[in-house]
Amino acid sequence: MDFHLSWLPGPPPEFRQKCKAIASRRGSDAFRELALLAGYALDESKMHILANAIARARRTEGSPTGFSPFRLGILANATTGFLPAPLIVSALRHGVDLTLAIGNYGQVFQDAADPKSGVNLARPDAVLLAIDHRGLPIVSELGVSHELHVSKAIKYLAQVADALRLNGCMTIIFQSLAPPPEALFGSLDAVVNGTDRATIADFNSELRRLVRTSPGSLLLDVEAMAGSVGFESWHDPVQWNLAKVPFAQQFLSLYAEHIGRLLAAMRGRSRKCLVLDLDNTIWGGVIGDDGPEGIVLGNGSPHGEAFLDVQRTVLRLRERGILLAVCSKNNEATARAPFRSHPDMLIREEHIAVFQANWIDKGANLAAIARELNIGLDALVLLDDNPAERAQVRGAQPDVAVPELPEDPSLYARTLLQAGYFEAVSFSSDDKARAAQYQGNVRRAELQAGSADLATYLQSLKMVAIIGPFTPPAIPRVAQLINKSNQFNLTTKRYTEAEIRVIAEDSSVYTQQIRLNDCFGDNGIISVIICRPEGRDWNIDTWLMSCRVLGRQVERLALNQIVENACARGVSRLLGRFVPTGRNELVREHYTKLGFKLFEDESGASTWHLDIASYVPPATPIGVRSELVTV
């Protein structure tokens, strides 16, 4: 029996025929339609059917636009032949176009160290070390401290990672270990030296320390994944003995899903905003019929406590930077009443960035929410108890994630978190402040609407930019911006955190980050620029900016700073390129607007040039402080 991802809807009828028809069609929508099919709960057979359709579409159309390419290497001590189809399908579900390079069975260190191994020759963006407890030098000896054996296992993994980095892969994904369920001493196993349970517990603790302290290291938490379904179910001795399969195949979709969402987070494709339905979603009952005093919420009843748990979870998500919005079919005043006056409401109006309560269909309201927050529909998650509304939104706005919910509201919070829409690979103070930053944007828009003209509005913001090179504390946020910015991004080059550290330490490379403050608060780090020397020129390798600050002349200020630093280093020209991706049309005329001249070489490639000697820096309504920018 396959394990199905309960938050995804069941596949449509004639799934095989749909896959075949889409893959055989020519046109740019093929991958998008296949990605929609990947959004269903699929068993292993259907994942193989869909993976074959994806391969066929790729042969016909080439690399898809609108999806983030990712090359993943895998080194494992176990059988991996079953992995490609589920991984490719799960990645596509999360907007990632995945290609794989899988090492030889059991040849982990050999493949890592050999520059000509298939994994290293593929130049992967990351390598997953899919190694379980049977592939590590962990020896259990009862009554003897296992510290030395744990240290040897961690050292082995570090050596594998170092070998991969020497061959060019800067990002390594480590796996925690799922402990075997068998216990020699029962509950005492956890504290007796030399038992499997105690040894693996200490190993996982040391592995987490390694990931925290080693740049370019990420964790795939297999221990938590297996624990969620039960260690006894996860481990299948029969399958291991027969085919060296490292876990029960019924959980293949779960394993692939966790990898897919991790890769998506690395590419900045995690969701940003949780949109809440109201009636029977965050409280029990219908506010329009029952009134604030009649809704079910609070301690003393099972349903009331279940909805409190939903609200606690929602606020915890906001605490880590997830935006909150409301999308409800209701009169607005009626819908707002519990937020203002109900004594048991945990979520209040000030927690909500956008409040849409009306009788328009939810698909249209979700589009309005995305516009007001200046984010894509693919950044939204709708939490809604009504199956009909969920189906309507999936049809009208397929980019919006809409989890299936069980009937009992006690399981809503668990289901939302299990779905992993908000996967993260880092967490900074900027992340924590993001919800407040976006709500500040709403207030800025209100100020602009009341201003006589754009110049008056910009002056009234009292903007101050803090500009400096990449600094170690800010590198995680810089990496996050580089990997998630798509619209205002001239080249859409992606760099890992470890690669950015190398760039920051290279004195020949110019790096610039801008943090913007205004009268409504701190916008965080909003612009990242990398310039590489080419003779007496600087090639603008990366130039991106958060769309939250569009129209505020930050790009003119950034160019002024680039030119000032280029002059100090004797640079004569700036060279810029625009690489269209299907998502960055916004900046097609970026260099032209800034005064660069277009030049086409013999091959037809286009480059924009700016002569530094003739550049006259324009005034901007932004004050400047030059200092080291931190998080």
C-alpha positions in Angstrom: 0.0 0.0 0.0 1.5 3.4 -1.0 1.6 6.2 1.4 -0.4 9.1 -0.1 0.2 12.7 0.8 -3.1 13.5 2.5 -3.0 17.3 1.8 -3.1 16.7 -1.9 -6.3 15.9 -3.8 -6.7 12.5 -5.5 -5.7 12.3 -9.2 -8.2 12.9 -12.0 -9.7 10.0 -14.0 -7.8 8.9 -17.1 -4.6 10.1 -15.6 -2.4 8.1 -18.0 -4.2 9.4 -21.0 -3.9 13.0 -19.8 -0.2 12.6 -19.3 0.2 11.2 -22.8 -1.8 13.8 -24.5 0.0 16.7 -22.8 3.4 15.3 -23.5 2.7 14.8 -27.2 1.6 18.4 -27.7 3.9 21.1 -28.7 3.7 24.4 -26.9 5.1 26.2 -23.8 2.1 25.2 -21.6 3.0 21.5 -21.6 5.3 21.6 -18.5 2.8 23.9 -16.7 0.0 21.3 -17.3 2.3 18.5 -16.3 3.2 20.4 -13.1 -0.5 20.6 -12.3 -0.8 16.9 -12.6 2.2 16.6 -10.3 0.0 18.4 -7.7 -2.1 15.3 -7.0 -1.4 12.5 -4.6 0.2 9.9 -6.8 1.2 6.4 -6.2 4.5 5.0 -7.5 3.0 3.8 -10.7 1.4 7.2 -11.6 4.7 9.0 -10.7 6.5 6.8 -13.3 3.8 7.6 -15.9 4.1 11.3 -15.2 8.0 11.2 -15.1 8.0 9.6 -18.6 5.6 12.4 -19.8 8.0 15.0 -18.4 11.0 13.4 -20.2 9.0 13.3 -23.4 8.0 17.0 -23.1 11.6 17.9 -22.4 12.8 16.1 -25.5 10.2 18.0 -27.5 10.4 21.4 -25.9 13.8 21.6 -24.2 14.1 23.2 -20.8 10.8 24.6 -19.5 10.4 28.3 -18.8 9.0 29.5 -15.5 10.6 26.6 -13.6 13.8 26.7 -11.6 16.4 24.4 -13.0 18.3 22.2 -10.5 21.0 19.6 -10.9 21.0 17.2 -7.9 23.7 14.6 -7.3 23.0 11.6 -5.1 25.5 9.4 -3.3 24.0 6.5 -1.4 25.0 3.3 0.3 21.7 1.6 -0.8 19.7 1.0 -4.0 18.6 4.2 -5.7 17.0 3.0 -8.9 13.6 3.7 -7.6 14.3 7.4 -6.9 14.4 9.3 -10.2 10.7 9.3 -11.2 9.4 10.3 -7.7 12.0 13.0 -7.3 11.4 14.5 -10.7 7.7 14.6 -10.2 7.9 16.0 -6.6 10.3 18.7 -7.7 8.1 19.7 -10.6 5.2 20.0 -8.1 7.2 22.7 -6.3 8.3 24.5 -9.5 11.7 22.9 -9.9 12.9 21.4 -13.2 15.1 18.6 -11.8 17.9 16.6 -13.4 19.8 13.9 -11.5 23.2 12.5 -11.4 23.3 9.4 -9.2 26.5 7.7 -8.1 27.4 4.1 -8.1 25.9 1.8 -5.5 27.9 1.9 -2.3 30.7 4.0 -3.8 30.1 7.2 -1.8 33.6 8.4 -1.0 35.0 7.1 -4.3 32.5 9.0 -6.4 32.9 12.1 -4.2 36.7 12.1 -4.5 37.0 11.2 -8.2 36.9 14.4 -10.4 35.7 12.2 -13.3 32.9 10.5 -11.5 29.4 11.0 -13.0 28.3 13.1 -10.1 31.2 15.5 -10.3 31.2 15.8 -14.0 27.5 16.8 -13.9 28.5 19.9 -11.9 25.5 19.5 -9.5 24.0 22.5 -7.7 23.9 20.2 -4.6 24.7 16.7 -3.6 22.4 14.6 -1.4 24.3 12.1 0.8 21.5 9.5 1.1 23.3 7.4 3.7 21.5 5.5 6.4 23.0 3.9 9.6 24.2 0.9 7.6 26.5 3.1 5.5 28.3 4.8 8.3 31.2 3.6 10.5 29.1 3.4 13.6 29.8 0.4 15.8 27.7 -0.3 18.9 29.3 -2.0 21.8 27.2 -2.3 24.9 28.4 -0.5 28.0 31.1 1.3 26.0 30.9 5.0 25.2 29.9 5.5 21.6 31.4 9.0 21.4 34.4 7.8 19.4 32.2 5.9 16.9 29.9 8.9 16.5 32.9 11.1 15.9 34.3 8.7 13.2 30.9 8.7 11.4 30.7 12.6 11.4 34.3 12.8 10.3 33.6 10.4 7.4 30.7 12.5 6.2 32.8 15.7 6.5 35.5 14.1 4.4 32.9 13.1 1.8 31.6 16.7 1.8 35.2 18.2 1.6 35.9 15.9 -1.4 32.8 17.1 -3.2 33.6 20.7 -2.5 37.2 20.2 -3.9 35.5 19.0 -7.1 33.2 22.1 -7.3 30.0 21.3 -5.4 29.6 23.8 -2.7 26.2 22.6 -1.2 25.8 19.3 0.5 22.6 17.9 1.9 23.1 15.5 4.8 20.5 13.1 6.1 19.7 12.5 9.7 19.3 8.8 10.7 16.0 7.1 11.4 16.7 4.9 14.4 15.7 1.2 14.2 12.6 0.4 16.2 14.1 -2.6 18.0 15.1 -2.0 21.6 17.4 -4.3 23.7 16.5 -2.7 27.0 13.1 -1.1 26.3 13.0 2.5 27.5 16.5 2.2 29.0 18.0 1.9 25.4 18.1 5.7 25.2 20.5 6.1 28.1 22.7 2.9 27.9 26.0 3.4 26.1 26.4 1.4 23.0 22.7 0.7 22.1 21.6 1.7 18.6 19.1 4.1 19.9 21.6 6.0 22.1 24.3 6.0 19.4 22.0 7.3 16.6 20.5 9.9 18.9 24.0 11.3 19.6 24.9 11.0 15.9 21.9 13.1 14.9 22.8 15.7 17.5 26.4 16.0 16.2 25.1 16.1 12.6 22.9 19.0 13.4 25.9 20.8 14.8 27.9 20.1 11.7 25.1 21.5 9.5 24.8 24.6 11.7 28.5 25.3 11.6 29.5 24.3 8.1 28.7 26.8 5.3 26.9 25.2 2.4 25.4 22.4 4.5 21.7 21.6 4.7 19.7 18.9 6.5 17.1 16.5 5.2 15.6 15.4 8.4 14.8 11.7 7.8 14.6 11.1 11.5 11.6 13.5 11.8 10.1 12.2 8.5 10.3 8.5 9.7 9.1 9.5 13.1 5.9 11.0 11.7 4.9 7.6 10.2 6.5 5.4 12.8 10.0 3.9 12.8 8.6 0.4 12.7 6.7 1.2 9.6 9.6 3.1 8.0 12.1 0.3 8.4 11.4 -2.8 6.3 14.0 -5.5 7.0 12.5 -7.7 4.2 13.0 -5.0 1.5 16.6 -4.3 2.8 17.6 -8.0 2.7 16.0 -8.6 -0.7 17.1 -5.4 -2.6 19.0 -3.1 -0.2 16.1 -0.6 -0.3 16.8 1.7 2.7 13.2 2.3 3.8 9.7 0.9 3.1 8.7 1.7 -0.4 5.2 2.8 0.7 6.9 6.0 1.9 8.7 6.8 -1.3 6.3 9.6 -2.2 6.9 11.2 1.3 10.6 11.0 0.9 10.6 12.5 -2.5 8.2 15.2 -1.4 10.5 16.4 1.3 13.4 16.5 -1.1 11.3 18.4 -3.6 10.2 21.1 -1.1 13.8 21.4 0.1 15.1 22.1 -3.4 12.3 24.5 -4.0 13.3 26.4 -0.8 16.9 26.6 -2.1 15.5 28.2 -5.2 13.4 30.6 -3.3 10.1 29.0 -4.3 8.6 28.4 -0.9 5.2 30.1 -0.3 5.1 33.5 1.4 1.5 34.1 2.4 -1.2 32.1 4.2 -4.7 33.2 3.2 -7.4 32.3 5.7 -11.0 31.5 5.2 -13.0 32.4 8.3 -16.2 30.4 9.0 -15.4 26.8 10.1 -11.8 27.4 9.4 -10.4 29.6 12.2 -13.6 29.5 14.2 -16.6 27.2 14.3 -19.9 28.4 12.9 -21.0 31.1 10.5 -20.4 34.6 11.7 -23.2 36.1 9.5 -25.8 33.7 11.1 -24.4 33.1 14.6 -22.9 36.5 15.4 -19.6 37.0 17.3 -21.2 35.6 20.5 -22.4 32.4 18.7 -19.2 31.2 17.0 -17.4 28.2 18.5 -13.9 29.3 19.8 -12.0 28.9 23.0 -11.4 26.5 25.8 -14.1 24.3 27.2 -15.2 22.5 24.0 -13.3 20.1 21.7 -14.1 22.2 18.6 -13.4 25.5 20.3 -10.0 24.3 21.4 -9.3 22.9 17.9 -9.8 26.3 16.3 -7.6 27.9 19.0 -4.9 25.5 17.9 -5.4 26.6 14.3 -5.0 30.2 15.4 -1.9 29.5 17.5 -0.3 27.7 14.5 -1.2 30.6 12.2 0.5 33.1 14.5 3.6 31.0 14.9 3.9 31.0 11.1 3.5 34.8 11.1 6.2 34.9 13.8 8.7 33.3 11.4 7.8 35.8 8.6 4.8 34.3 6.8 2.3 36.9 5.7 -1.4 36.5 6.7 -4.4 37.5 4.7 -8.1 36.9 4.9 -10.3 35.8 2.0 -13.9 35.3 3.1 -17.4 35.4 1.5 -18.9 37.8 4.1 -19.9 41.3 4.7 -16.6 43.0 5.7 -17.9 44.6 8.9 -19.4 41.3 10.0 -16.2 39.4 9.2 -14.0 41.9 11.1 -16.1 41.8 14.3 -14.5 38.8 16.0 -11.0 40.1 15.3 -12.0 43.3 17.2 -14.1 42.1 20.0 -14.2 38.3 20.6 -12.3 37.6 23.8 -10.9 34.3 22.7 -9.6 35.4 19.3 -5.8 35.1 19.1 -5.5 36.5 15.6 -6.3 40.2 15.5 -6.7 42.8 12.7 -3.1 44.0 13.2 -1.8 40.5 12.2 -3.6 40.6 8.8 -1.7 42.2 5.9 -4.7 42.2 3.5 -8.4 41.6 4.5 -10.7 40.6 1.6 -14.3 40.0 2.8 -17.0 40.4 0.1 -19.2 38.2 -2.1 -16.8 38.0 -5.1 -15.5 34.6 -6.0 -12.4 33.6 -4.1 -10.2 33.2 -7.2 -10.6 36.9 -8.0 -10.1 37.9 -4.3 -6.8 35.9 -4.2 -5.6 37.7 -7.3 -6.4 41.0 -5.6 -4.4 39.9 -2.5 -1.4 39.0 -4.5 -1.5 42.3 -6.3 -1.8 44.3 -3.1 1.1 42.5 -1.5 3.1 42.6 -4.8 3.8 38.8 -4.8 2.9 36.1 -7.2 -0.1 33.8 -6.9 2.4 31.0 -6.6 3.3 32.5 -3.2 -0.2 32.0 -1.7 -1.6 29.1 0.3 -5.4 29.1 1.0 -6.7 27.4 4.1 -10.4 26.7 3.6 -12.6 24.0 5.1 -15.1 24.0 2.2 -14.4 21.4 -0.5 -16.4 23.3 -3.1 -14.4 26.5 -2.5 -11.2 24.6 -2.7 -12.1 23.0 -6.0 -13.2 26.4 -7.4 -9.9 28.0 -6.5 -7.9 25.2 -7.9 -9.7 25.6 -11.2 -9.6 29.4 -11.2 -6.1 30.0 -9.8 -4.0 26.8 -10.1 -0.9 28.5 -8.9 -2.4 28.9 -5.4 -1.7 26.0 -3.1 -4.9 24.7 -1.6 -4.4 21.8 0.9 -7.1 19.2 1.4 -8.4 19.3 4.9 -9.8 16.5 7.0 -13.3 16.8 8.5 -12.1 17.3 12.1 -10.7 20.8 12.7 -8.4 19.2 15.3 -6.3 18.1 12.4 -6.2 21.3 10.4 -3.0 22.7 12.0 -1.2 19.4 11.6 -2.2 19.0 8.0 -1.1 22.6 7.1 2.3 22.1 8.6 2.8 18.6 7.2 2.2 20.0 3.7 5.5 21.9 4.0 4.5 24.9 1.9 6.8 27.2 4.0 9.9 25.1 3.9 13.0 27.2 4.8 16.8 26.7 4.4 17.7 29.6 6.6 16.1 31.9 9.2 17.2 35.5 9.9 15.9 38.6 11.7 14.8 39.9 8.3 12.7 36.8 7.9 11.1 37.3 11.3 10.3 40.9 10.4 8.9 40.2 7.0 5.2 40.2 7.9 5.5 43.6 9.5 7.5 44.8 6.4 4.8 43.8 4.0 2.1 45.4 6.2 4.3 48.6 6.1 4.0 48.4 2.3 0.2 48.5 2.5 0.6 51.7 4.6 3.0 53.1 2.1 0.5 52.5 -0.7 -2.1 54.4 1.3 0.3 57.3 1.7 1.1 57.3 -2.0 -2.6 57.4 -2.8 -3.0 60.5 -0.7 0.1 62.3 -2.2 -0.2 65.0 -4.9 2.6 63.4 -7.0 5.3 60.8 -7.0 8.1 63.2 -6.0 6.1 64.4 -3.0 5.4 60.8 -2.0 9.0 59.7 -2.2 10.2 62.7 -0.2 7.6 62.0 2.5 8.9 58.5 3.0 12.2 59.9 4.4 14.2 57.0 3.0 17.7 56.2 4.1 19.8 53.5 2.5 22.6 51.6 4.3 25.0 50.4 1.6 28.0 48.2 2.0 29.7 45.0 0.7 28.5 41.5 1.6 29.3 40.8 5.2 29.3 37.4 6.9 26.2 38.0 9.1 24.2 39.1 6.0 25.3 36.3 3.7 22.3 34.0 4.4 19.9 36.8 3.5 21.9 37.7 0.4 21.7 34.0 -0.6 18.0 34.0 0.0 17.4 37.0 -2.2 19.6 35.6 -5.0 17.8 32.4 -5.1 14.2 33.6 -4.8 14.2 36.9 -6.8 12.8 36.4 -10.3 11.1 39.6 -11.5 13.7 42.3 -10.8 16.6 40.1 -11.7 18.8 40.9 -14.7 20.5 37.5 -15.1 18.8 35.2 -12.6 22.1 33.6 -11.7 21.8 31.4 -8.6 24.5 31.0 -6.0 24.6 28.9 -2.9 25.5 30.4 0.5 28.9 28.8 0.3 29.5 30.3 -3.2 28.5 33.7 -2.0 31.1 33.5 0.9 33.8 32.8 -1.7 32.6 35.8 -3.8 32.6 38.0 -0.7 36.2 37.0 0.2 37.5 37.7 -3.4 38.9 41.3 -3.2 38.7 41.6 -7.0 34.9 41.2 -7.0 32.7 44.2 -6.1 29.7 43.3 -4.0 26.9 45.6 -2.9 23.9 45.2 -0.7 21.4 47.8 0.2 19.2 48.0 3.3 16.4 50.5 3.1 14.7 52.3 6.0 11.8 54.7 5.8 9.2 56.4 8.0 7.3 53.1 8.2 10.2 51.0 9.4 13.0 48.8 8.1 12.5 47.1 4.7 15.5 44.8 5.3 18.2 44.0 2.7 16.4 44.8 -0.6 19.1 44.9 -3.3 22.1 42.7 -4.2 24.8 43.4 -6.9 27.9 41.5 -7.9 30.4 43.0 -10.4 33.3 41.0 -11.8 36.4 42.5 -13.3 37.1 42.0 -17.0 40.3 43.9 -17.9 39.5 47.6 -17.2 35.7 46.9 -17.2 33.3 45.6 -14.6 30.8 43.0 -15.8 27.6 43.2 -13.8 27.2 39.5 -13.0 24.1 39.9 -10.7 21.7 42.8 -10.2 18.5 42.1 -8.3 16.1 44.0 -6.1 13.1 43.2 -4.0 9.8 44.1 -5.8 8.6 45.6 -2.5 10.6 48.8 -3.2 9.9 49.2 -6.9 9.5 52.8 -8.1 11.5 54.4 -5.3 14.6 55.1 -7.4 16.7 52.6 -5.5 18.2 51.3 -8.8 19.5 54.9 -9.6 21.1 55.1 -6.1 22.6 51.6 -6.6 24.2 52.7 -9.9 25.6 55.9 -8.3 27.3 53.7 -5.7 28.7 51.2 -8.3 30.1 54.1 -10.4 31.7 55.7 -7.4 33.5 52.5 -6.4 34.4 51.7 -10.0 36.1 55.1 -10.4 38.1 54.5 -7.2 39.4 51.3 -8.7 40.2 52.7 -12.1 37.4 51.0 -14.0 36.5 52.5 -17.3 33.2 50.8 -18.2 30.3 48.9 -16.8 29.0 46.0 -18.8 25.4 44.7 -18.2 23.3 41.9 -19.7 19.7 41.1 -19.6 18.9 37.3 -19.7 15.1 36.8 -20.3 13.6 34.0 -18.2 9.9 34.5 -18.8 9.5 36.0 -15.3 11.8 39.1 -15.5 10.2 41.1 -18.3 9.9 43.9 -15.8 13.6 44.8 -16.2 14.0 44.3 -20.0 14.6 48.1 -20.4 16.5 48.5 -17.1 19.9 49.4 -18.6 18.4 51.6 -21.2 16.6 53.6 -18.6 19.8 54.1 -16.6 21.7 55.5 -19.6 23.6 52.4 -20.8 24.2 52.0 -24.6 23.2 48.8 -26.4 26.0 46.9 -28.2 25.6 43.7 -30.3 28.6 41.6 -31.1 29.1 39.5 -34.2 27.2 36.6 -32.6 24.2 38.7 -32.0 24.6 38.7 -28.2 23.5 42.0 -26.6 25.4 43.8 -23.9 24.8 47.3 -22.4 27.8 49.5 -21.9 28.1 52.5 -19.6 31.1 54.9 -19.9 32.0 55.8 -16.4 33.9 59.0 -17.3 30.8 60.5 -18.9 28.3 59.4 -16.2 26.6 62.1 -14.2 24.9 60.7 -11.1 21.3 61.8 -10.8 19.9 63.0 -7.5 17.6 60.6 -5.6 15.2 61.1 -2.7 17.2 58.6 -0.6 19.7 59.5 2.1 22.8 57.2 2.3 24.8 55.7 5.1 27.8 53.7 4.0 28.6 51.0 6.6 28.8 47.2 6.9 25.3 45.9 6.4 24.2 43.2 8.8 20.9 41.3 9.2 
